[in-house]
Amino acid sequence: MRGGRTAVPATEDSSVDRIARSILVIAMTRMGDLFQMAPMAAALRERHPGCRIGLVAYREFGETAAGLSLFDDLYLVDGQGIRRMVFDDRISWSRKIARIRAMTADWNRREYDLLINLTPNRIGTLMGYLVKAREVRGVIMTRDGFRAFYDPAIAYFGMMVRNRLYNDTNLVDLFLRIARVFPPRGLVLPERMDIPAAGLPPGKRWVAVQTGASVAIKRWPEESFVRMIAHFLSRSPGSGIVLVGSGEEDVARNRRIVAALEDRWSSGRILNLTGQTSVRELAGLLRSVTRLVSNDTGAMHVAAAMGTPVVALSFANLFYPETAPYGESHIVLQSRKPCAPCGIDALCLNPVCREDIAPEWLAQLVAHLEEPESSGQDLRSRIAGFLDRKSPGSQLMVAVSGWDGRGRLRYRPVSRPPMGLPDLFRSLYRQIWAMELDGMPLDWGAECDLLLEDYEANSLSRPEWEDFRNAHLEIGGFFREGESLCRAIREKVEEGIPDDGARQCLEDLTRELEAIDKRIQEIGWAASTSAPLASLFEIEKEAVAIEDPLRLLEMIQGVEHVYRSGHLRNERLIRLADRWFSFMESLYVSSGGRGETKREMGSLHLL
C-alpha cells in the first residue's frame, strides 16, 4: 500500500547481510548539515557497493546539495510552502497528505530498499511516511499521525538538541549511527567530485579565512579579523590570505577588510575570492590551502570533507562537540564564560564570548601552525607547547580533534580548563551512550586518564555533586515507582475485561503515572545533570506507538520498559559519579594533600 508501511524498521542485526541497491535520505536541514552527511554517504557506498542514493533537501539549498555530488538523485522541496500548509489548521489531515504526496510525486512513488530519515520535525516525519521502503532508519510516523523513534540513535538526537552541554557526540557520528554504518575508510567528496586544485599563485602557503556566518551573533567581529590578518602576515612572511564567502553581506564585509589592509599589504598577499566560487570551486580551493580559519559555517564542513585542517571559532549558541569539523587535527576555540554557550533559542544582546579570542593571539597560533612540524611531534603536543608560551587566558578553551580508539570523533581540551559538572557528566554520559548505542564495554580507567589530562580536575569537589545527587536519587525513585505502576496496570489488563471497579482502579493508576511523569520532567528542569535522563525518557515514552488498540498489553509492556531503562541509566550515572569523586579524594590523600592529579595505574571497575 503506497503511503504506508508494512513493517517496523528492521534491527541492525537483521540487516547486516542485506545489500541496499536504492537508498533515499531525507535531510531537510541547514547547509552545514548537508556537508556533514559526506562521511555517512561514503560509508553507505562502502557498505552497499553500487547503490544509488537519493537526497530530499530544501529548495534553498539546491546549489549546495547539487555541488556536493554525494548523491545520485536530488529532490528539492519547497519547505516554506509545505510548512505553511502543515501548520494551517483549516486544512484537514487527509488533504495535507494528499497535497504533499502530489508535490513530491517525483520521488515518493518509487520503492526503495532503504529510507534514512534525518529530519525529526513534523514535516520530515510526514515526508518519510509517504515513502514506500523495505527498511526505515531514523524518524517514522505511525498511521494515526504520531512520530515514532524506534531507533535509539534518533531518540538520542532528540535528547541531544535539548541538552547540548551534556552531549559529546559529533553530528557526523550521530548520522553514522542512525544509518547504522561504521565511519568510512575515506571521505567520499574528493573521489566523486573529481575537483581540480585551485590555481592559487605559487610561492606562498595560502590560508583561507571565512568571516561570515548565517547569524550575526555567530561571527567574530570584522575588526578582529582585520587585526588578526595583519598580525599573521607580519609574522608569517611566506604565507598569504584567501578570503572566501558568499552572499552580499560577505562580499561587502570582505571588501572592507581588504580596504583596511590595502595600504600595508598590497603586494599580492591577500586574495579576495568572496562570491566568486561555486560549491565545487570552493571545495577545490579549500583543498589547495594549508588550513581554514572560520566561524561556524558550511565552508568549515567543506574544508573538513576535503581533508583540510580547520581552526574553528565557536560563539553564541554553538557548542563544539556537536558542530565542530569532522576528522582529526582540527582546532576549536570556545569561550568558557558561565553563559557560554547560549541556550539554543536564546537572544543575546551582549555577545561577550567573542571577546575571549584576542586577534593577535589567534594570529600567533595560526603562524605557529604554519611553521614546519618538529619530527615526531603530534598536533596536540605542538598546541600544548604553544599554549605554555602564549596563554589565551582562562576564559578561552582550546580543543583538538582526534579518534577515541572506538572509531568516534572526540575533541579534547588542550588548554586544561577547570573541570565543571558539565565537563565531568559529558564524559559520564559518553560512556553510558557508548554502551547503549554501540554495545561498547565500559573503559573507565582510560576515561579517567583522559579527564585528568584534559582538565584541572581539583576544581570540582564532591559537595558540588551532592545536591545533584539527591535529585538523581529522587528521579530514580520515580522511575522505579513508574515501573511498579505499569506492572500493576499490566496485571489488571491481563485479568481480562475489567468491571466498573477495575476500570476505576486503572484510571487511578494512570493518573498516578501522569503525576510521576510530571515530577520527572520538573526534576530534569531543576537539576541540569539529570535533564538528559528526563528528556530521553519523554522521547522514548512517546515512541511507544501501538496503532492497534487490541495490542494494549504490548504498549503497557513497552512503557514499563521505558521506566526500567531510565532507572538503570540513572543508577549507572550515580555509580560512575560517586566512584569518580571517591577516586579523586583518594588521589588527594595519597598525594599528601598537595592536590596532585596524576592517576595511578590500574583499571577502575565501576559497573
Secondary structure, DSSP 8 states (H G I E B T S, - for coil): -TTS-SS----TGGGTT---SEEEEE--S-HHHHHTTHHHHHHHHHHSTT-EEEEEEEGGGHHHHHHH---SEEEEE-HHHHHHHHT-TTS-HHHHHHHHHHHTHHHHTSEEEEEEE---SHHHHHHHHT-EEEEEEE-EE-TTS-EE--SHHHHHHHHHHH-GGG----HHHHHHHHHT----SS-SHHHHH--------TTSEEEEEE---SSGGGS--HHHHHHHHHHHHHH-TTEEEEEE--SHHHHHHHHHHHHHHTTT--SS-EEE-TT---HHHHHHHHHHSSEEEEESSHHHHHHHHTT--EEEEE-TT--HHHHS-SSSS-EEEEE--TT-S--TT---S--GGGGGS-HHHHHHHHHHHHS---TT--HHHHHHHHHHHS---TTEEEEEEEE-SSS-EEEEESS--B--HHHHHHHHHHHHHHHHHH-----HHHHHHHHHHHSBGGG--HHHHHHHHHHHHHHHHHHHHHHHHHHHHHHHHHT-S--HHHHHHHHHHHHHHHHHHHHHHHHHHH-GGGHHHHHHHHHHHHT---S-GGGHHHHHHHHHHHHHHHHHHHHHHHHHHHHHHHHHHHHHHHTTTS------SS-----
